[in-house]
Amino acid sequence: LRFYTQHVFILPIVMLGLMAVHFPRFLVFDVPMVMAICGAMCLAGGVFPVDLGFKFEPTVPPGITVPEWYLTGLYAFLRTQYDKFLTGVLWPALFIGALLLTPFLDRYKKFSWKDRPWVTAFGITGISQILVTTYWGFYIPPDTTIPLVERLVIDPINLYLVMILLVPLSFGFTLMMIHLAKDAERKAKLAKANGPKKVSEIKLSIKWTNWMLVGLLAFQVFLNIAAY
């Protein structure tokens, strides 16, 4: 509950204070936009109400619940039943630390993703791992004959093996796609450079243009007479 309070109330107030000090001009646009979005959400919630879920019944055992989608990746690690410090603190800290260090380690001068292969591959690897862990945190075997504990527990060997295999696969796929993109770009430039030369334009003088118009009008008159 304390963490929820800090996340919902204290952290936004701190962020607004920092923005007011460092980026006061942004608030001129952000505050009206936030108020408009909040008003639209409140209006939509009042017009189209959505129930929070099933009504709680003390006599009915609760079903299987999972956290929100942005936390199911961490939930997947916890479901492996490894050490709580490793799965709940160390692994998330390593992921967040890697993301925070990326801007300091990225020393490429160019901004194109094709000119920054290793950073691009690192990003694709992180995204693929996040997608896999998010799905794994959501997935629960539908077979109700299996005991509840076995349905909730994720085999750590399978999870960490997939996480490890995603690293070379993502790097290899990304580097291959960058190589193909650069090769296609090089061939396009070469074909453009060696393409057909521009054909010289044929320019008609005003005299020849007038005679051509007169000829076309005469031909049109001839066709009209011939039609009758």
PLY file of the C-alpha trace (Angstrom):
ply
format ascii 1.0
element vertex 228
property float x
property float y
property float z
element edge 227
property int vertex1
property int vertex2
end_header
0.00 0.00 0.00
2.86 2.38 0.76
4.47 1.62 -2.59
1.15 2.22 -4.34
0.76 5.56 -2.58
4.25 6.65 -3.58
3.65 5.53 -7.15
0.26 7.21 -7.60
0.55 10.41 -5.56
4.08 11.27 -4.48
5.92 10.45 -7.71
3.63 12.56 -9.97
3.92 15.51 -7.59
7.71 15.24 -7.64
7.70 15.03 -11.44
5.49 18.11 -11.74
7.78 20.00 -9.39
10.86 19.08 -11.39
9.15 20.06 -14.65
8.08 23.39 -13.17
11.70 24.14 -12.27
13.50 22.80 -15.34
10.86 22.91 -18.11
8.31 25.58 -17.15
7.25 26.18 -20.75
6.23 22.54 -21.21
3.63 22.89 -18.46
1.80 25.51 -20.53
0.95 22.76 -23.01
1.05 19.68 -20.80
-1.35 20.84 -18.08
-4.26 21.59 -20.46
-3.62 18.35 -22.34
-3.58 16.31 -19.13
-6.78 17.97 -17.95
-8.46 17.33 -21.31
-7.41 13.67 -21.34
-8.52 13.15 -17.73
-11.84 14.81 -18.51
-12.33 12.59 -21.56
-11.52 9.50 -19.51
-13.95 10.50 -16.75
-16.64 11.21 -19.34
-16.07 7.87 -21.07
-16.11 6.08 -17.71
-19.43 7.68 -16.81
-21.08 7.04 -20.17
-19.66 3.54 -20.65
-19.13 2.11 -17.14
-17.07 -1.05 -16.83
-17.29 -3.39 -13.86
-14.13 -4.07 -11.91
-14.77 -7.79 -12.00
-16.87 -10.42 -10.35
-18.46 -9.58 -7.05
-16.55 -11.03 -4.13
-18.20 -14.04 -2.56
-16.65 -15.35 0.69
-17.99 -18.84 0.03
-16.51 -19.08 -3.47
-12.75 -19.65 -3.73
-10.98 -16.97 -5.76
-9.69 -17.85 -9.19
-6.21 -17.38 -10.59
-5.24 -13.74 -10.90
-2.30 -12.14 -12.66
-0.93 -8.61 -12.32
-1.22 -5.91 -14.94
0.51 -6.50 -18.27
3.47 -4.24 -17.47
4.28 -6.37 -14.41
3.73 -9.85 -15.85
7.35 -10.03 -16.99
8.52 -9.75 -13.39
5.73 -12.08 -12.35
7.12 -14.72 -14.72
10.46 -14.62 -12.90
8.74 -14.95 -9.54
6.77 -17.96 -10.76
10.00 -19.89 -11.29
10.24 -20.16 -7.46
13.87 -19.12 -7.49
15.31 -16.98 -4.74
13.05 -13.96 -4.20
15.97 -11.55 -4.10
17.26 -12.77 -7.46
13.92 -12.86 -9.24
12.29 -9.87 -7.58
15.21 -7.47 -7.13
18.41 -8.45 -8.94
17.05 -9.39 -12.39
14.80 -6.29 -12.67
17.66 -4.09 -11.45
19.96 -5.55 -14.12
17.41 -4.88 -16.87
16.78 -1.32 -15.70
20.50 -0.69 -15.26
21.20 -1.91 -18.80
18.58 0.47 -20.18
19.98 3.38 -18.18
23.54 2.68 -19.32
22.64 2.38 -23.01
22.75 6.15 -23.78
26.19 6.39 -22.17
27.55 3.36 -24.04
26.10 4.37 -27.40
28.90 6.40 -29.00
27.76 6.22 -32.62
27.73 9.55 -34.42
24.93 8.66 -36.84
21.28 8.40 -35.85
20.14 5.81 -38.38
19.45 2.36 -36.95
21.29 0.84 -39.91
24.48 2.65 -38.91
24.27 1.47 -35.28
24.03 -2.32 -35.59
25.08 -3.35 -32.10
22.85 -0.90 -30.27
19.95 -1.84 -32.55
20.57 -5.54 -31.90
20.71 -4.88 -28.16
17.36 -3.10 -28.31
15.73 -5.88 -30.35
17.04 -8.43 -27.86
15.59 -6.53 -24.92
12.21 -6.12 -26.63
12.03 -9.82 -27.53
12.87 -10.86 -23.98
10.26 -8.48 -22.56
7.62 -9.89 -24.91
8.48 -13.48 -24.01
8.43 -12.90 -20.25
5.23 -10.84 -20.50
3.45 -13.64 -22.35
4.85 -16.26 -20.00
3.65 -14.29 -16.99
0.13 -14.20 -18.45
-0.03 -17.81 -19.56
-1.53 -20.36 -17.19
-2.29 -23.92 -18.39
-6.07 -24.21 -18.86
-6.16 -27.84 -17.73
-8.00 -27.71 -14.41
-7.09 -31.32 -13.59
-3.52 -30.17 -12.89
-2.96 -29.00 -9.30
-3.04 -25.24 -8.86
0.58 -25.02 -7.70
1.83 -26.90 -10.75
-0.18 -24.63 -13.05
1.34 -21.52 -11.50
4.96 -22.68 -11.37
7.08 -22.02 -14.47
9.92 -24.38 -15.20
13.02 -22.21 -14.65
15.09 -24.26 -17.10
12.70 -23.54 -19.95
12.35 -19.85 -19.11
16.04 -19.08 -18.71
16.97 -21.27 -21.67
14.64 -19.29 -23.92
16.00 -16.02 -22.51
19.56 -17.10 -23.29
18.69 -18.35 -26.78
16.98 -15.07 -27.62
20.30 -13.22 -27.33
22.15 -14.85 -30.28
18.94 -15.22 -32.30
18.01 -11.55 -31.91
21.54 -10.34 -32.58
21.89 -12.59 -35.62
18.51 -11.62 -37.05
19.11 -7.90 -36.50
22.60 -7.90 -38.02
21.35 -9.92 -40.99
18.48 -7.48 -41.62
20.83 -4.51 -41.36
23.21 -6.14 -43.84
20.34 -6.81 -46.27
19.03 -3.26 -45.89
22.44 -1.74 -46.55
22.99 -4.05 -49.52
19.61 -3.08 -51.01
20.38 0.60 -50.45
23.79 0.22 -52.11
22.26 -1.53 -55.13
19.60 1.16 -55.45
22.22 3.91 -55.45
24.33 2.00 -57.99
21.33 1.47 -60.27
20.43 5.13 -60.01
23.98 6.19 -60.84
24.24 3.82 -63.83
20.68 4.36 -65.01
19.63 5.76 -68.40
20.65 9.29 -69.09
18.07 11.98 -69.29
16.63 12.35 -72.77
17.05 15.78 -74.27
13.83 17.74 -74.56
12.32 18.65 -77.91
11.37 22.31 -77.92
8.99 23.73 -80.49
8.93 27.36 -81.48
5.75 29.41 -81.26
5.45 29.37 -85.05
5.47 25.56 -85.22
3.06 25.34 -82.30
0.56 27.62 -84.04
0.80 25.65 -87.30
0.19 22.40 -85.39
-2.92 23.86 -83.75
-4.22 25.04 -87.11
-3.59 21.58 -88.58
-5.44 19.88 -85.72
-8.42 22.23 -86.10
-8.51 21.62 -89.85
-8.38 17.87 -89.30
-11.24 18.15 -86.80
-13.33 20.13 -89.30
-12.62 17.51 -91.96
-13.75 14.71 -89.64
-16.98 16.59 -88.82
-17.77 17.13 -92.50
-16.99 13.50 -93.31
-19.31 12.37 -90.52
-22.25 14.09 -92.21
0 1
1 2
2 3
3 4
4 5
5 6
6 7
7 8
8 9
9 10
10 11
11 12
12 13
13 14
14 15
15 16
16 17
17 18
18 19
19 20
20 21
21 22
22 23
23 24
24 25
25 26
26 27
27 28
28 29
29 30
30 31
31 32
32 33
33 34
34 35
35 36
36 37
37 38
38 39
39 40
40 41
41 42
42 43
43 44
44 45
45 46
46 47
47 48
48 49
49 50
50 51
51 52
52 53
53 54
54 55
55 56
56 57
57 58
58 59
59 60
60 61
61 62
62 63
63 64
64 65
65 66
66 67
67 68
68 69
69 70
70 71
71 72
72 73
73 74
74 75
75 76
76 77
77 78
78 79
79 80
80 81
81 82
82 83
83 84
84 85
85 86
86 87
87 88
88 89
89 90
90 91
91 92
92 93
93 94
94 95
95 96
96 97
97 98
98 99
99 100
100 101
101 102
102 103
103 104
104 105
105 106
106 107
107 108
108 109
109 110
110 111
111 112
112 113
113 114
114 115
115 116
116 117
117 118
118 119
119 120
120 121
121 122
122 123
123 124
124 125
125 126
126 127
127 128
128 129
129 130
130 131
131 132
132 133
133 134
134 135
135 136
136 137
137 138
138 139
139 140
140 141
141 142
142 143
143 144
144 145
145 146
146 147
147 148
148 149
149 150
150 151
151 152
152 153
153 154
154 155
155 156
156 157
157 158
158 159
159 160
160 161
161 162
162 163
163 164
164 165
165 166
166 167
167 168
168 169
169 170
170 171
171 172
172 173
173 174
174 175
175 176
176 177
177 178
178 179
179 180
180 181
181 182
182 183
183 184
184 185
185 186
186 187
187 188
188 189
189 190
190 191
191 192
192 193
193 194
194 195
195 196
196 197
197 198
198 199
199 200
200 201
201 202
202 203
203 204
204 205
205 206
206 207
207 208
208 209
209 210
210 211
211 212
212 213
213 214
214 215
215 216
216 217
217 218
218 219
219 220
220 221
221 222
222 223
223 224
224 225
225 226
226 227
